[in-house]
Amino acid sequence: MTKLPMAVEARTDELTPEQRDVLLARRPSGEGELRQAVAELLREVARDGDRALVRMARDFDGVELEALEVPRARWDQALDSLDPQLRADLERAARNIEVFHRAQIPGEVRVEVEPGLVLGRRTTPLPAVGVYAPGGRAAYPSSVLMGVVPARAAGVPQIVVCSPPGPDGLPPEAVMAACALGGATRLFALGGAGAVAALARGTESVPRVEAIVGPGNQWVTEAKRQVAGELRIDSPAGPSEVLVVAGPGADPARVAAELVAQAEHDPEAAVAAVSWSTPLLAAVRTELARQVADSPRREIVETALERRGGLLEAPDRAAALAFAEDYAAEHLALYTDDPRADLDTQTTAGTVFVGEDATVAFGDYLTGANHVLPTSGRSRSFSGLSVLEFLRFHTWQELTPAAARSLAGPTGRLADLEGLPGHARAARMRGNEAGLRPGAPLDPQAPGETSP
């Protein structure tokens, strides 16, 4: 059998506690130290503002920033200089993202819950949001579009992008072009926890926003977690993940390709395949070894496989699908003979790819569904980025005089029960056509009160 580094190769019903931890916990190491370090960076930005951000760019990005904000003319130049075919591809992606996310905007709710008692809920966009676009190993214009385009579709008036600077003090050309194409309003050459702190608290140059979205490294994720009590964040998004549920008839080359595609993102990526077919898993293993050997990012892929890779055999189809529910993957690919039916069994994935034609790569770039998704099993609680992250909701309540009279008695009695006489008085004033005047006694059975 071909030699290949793999963290876990086992049957799903025979996993040791240690193997289950590798596969299912997927938590970064050194969380305690990271938490303290990020807290200190947040304090520095709160205390020193722009000076702290310039210092962090020097220390972490190796660049002396002359200005934090990138002038709009510079992003427009990047867009104008973009290869025409790449521009058309990004425009297609942006169009699909906008179509799908605009369809998610809820309409106004109006319900008459009792005769004369009408309740409603209205939707309004947040006034300002921050979009983080990761940098470092590569440029990610797709992540810019995944944050900016839904915010624009929601009607957010101020969309602020932060992305780490390169050696020239600017984000990558493709990131700047995506900001212009997607409809951002401001762009800052800022990365890491410092960027999150600046967006959350505001500095002399960076405006404070009401929500921060977008993927990032563990420093960005931890910083978002720490400011979550001050403003809205999307789901905590860590290194990429994929789980492929493969039936006996699946193409082993396609299964292996899905694992390699996500593993090449990051040495901390988590990639696994589960099947109830021993021959299929053997073929996947052989194919995976071949594709890894040919990958230009071989070292990253091998490290990811060695740390959090899995080839797992389930006793049967039901067990494989049950394992997928436990795994709660960021990306779940269903390569089975009836993937649409199997989709109905899955509730915990960030997003599900139904059938072998639906590669995760399509979702990363062009389908229009968002690729900012919960990782580390957090899809049990969190959802992927959607237009709802950029909206707020308020309700309204309207009553006719008759409806008010019908609520006055029950409300007064409940307020008495809770020891809130002011509440009782306000309610009982609506139960008396003449009305209780200021200074009138708080009579628990005011004249004119109607029993329920």
Buried (B, 14 or more C-beta within 10 A) or exposed (E): EEEBBBBBBBEBEEBEEEBBEBBBEBEBEEEEEBEEEBBEBBEBBBEBBBEBBBBBBEEBBEBEBEEBBBEBEBBBBBBEEBEEEEBEBBEEBBEBBBEBBBEBBEEEEEEEEEEBBBBEBBBEBBEBBBBBBBBBEEBBBBBBBBBBBBBBBBBBEBBBBBBBBBEEBBBBBBBBBBBBBBBBBBBBBBBBBBBBBBBBBBBEBBBBBBBBBBBBBBBBBBBBBBBEEEBBBBBBBBBBBBBBBBBEEBBBBBBBBBBBBBBBBBBBBBBBBBBBBEEBBBBBBBBBBBBBEEBEBBEBBBBBBEBBBBBBBBEEBEBBBBBBBEBBBBBBBBBBEEBEEBBEBBEBBBBBBBBBEBBBBEBBBBBBBBBBBBBBBBBEEBBBBBBBBBBBEEEEEEBEEEBBBBBBBBBBBEBBEEEEEEBBBBBBBBBBEEEBEEEEEEBBEBEBBEEE
